[in-house]
Amino acid sequence: MVDLSLWLPALCARLNAAGVADLVFWTEAELYQRATGALHSLARESNLFCEACPPITSAEPLVPIPAEHLALFLVARDGTVLTPASVAELEALDSDWEETAVSGGGSVTHWVGDYLGLRFLRFYPIPATSADVLLVRACLPSIPTAKSAGVAIPAPFADYLALATLRDARAKQGDARMPEVAQHIDQRLKLYDQVVQAYWGGGY
């Protein structure tokens, strides 16, 4: 867990301020907002933020996916891992797939992630009984604020977030803009991006 408030004083110093109260061209909320943008960029470029969602019990063919969702890695019902499929693939497999239900001692075999956008997944065939559903997914991290500055991220990335926030602050239009500084920091951050891709892969 990284507490973003711990690097805020050093960030303010880089922005020529003794502390948050002395910031002229930015606000504390704006700095946290820029840190959030960097976090979400990391989440979209890597598998850094992944979680197993708490199991839910459902007998429905449609299951809601928790908020801040990016991608599903695994879907299981009662411990059985299901095969991912697209709507096009199921239409090729079964022309009446939306109405096909489990029968004759069969079971759900597939899950569809592009049926109703990113908010729901759908099972095929339609379940006959209730079951525990487990989802493993990539997601966006929680948004840090002055009141809740903790982020579940490896400690070395505190420097990444501080640099990204500084880059965006110095790229902001205004009297404090320093495009050459922002460009230099951006080049340094690209090295971080290469490391992230090498260790965690991914991208959405």
Secondary structure, DSSP 8 states (H G I E B T S, - for coil): -EEGGGSHHHHHHHTT-SSGGG-SS--HHHHHHHHHHHHHHHHHHSS-SEEE---EEE-SSEEE--SSEEEEEEEEETTEE-EEE-HHHHHHH-TTTTT-B--TT----EEESSSSTTSEEEEESB-SS-EEEEEEEEE------SS--EE-S-TTHHHHHHHHHHHHHHHSSSTT--HHHHHHHHHHHHHHHHHHHHHH----
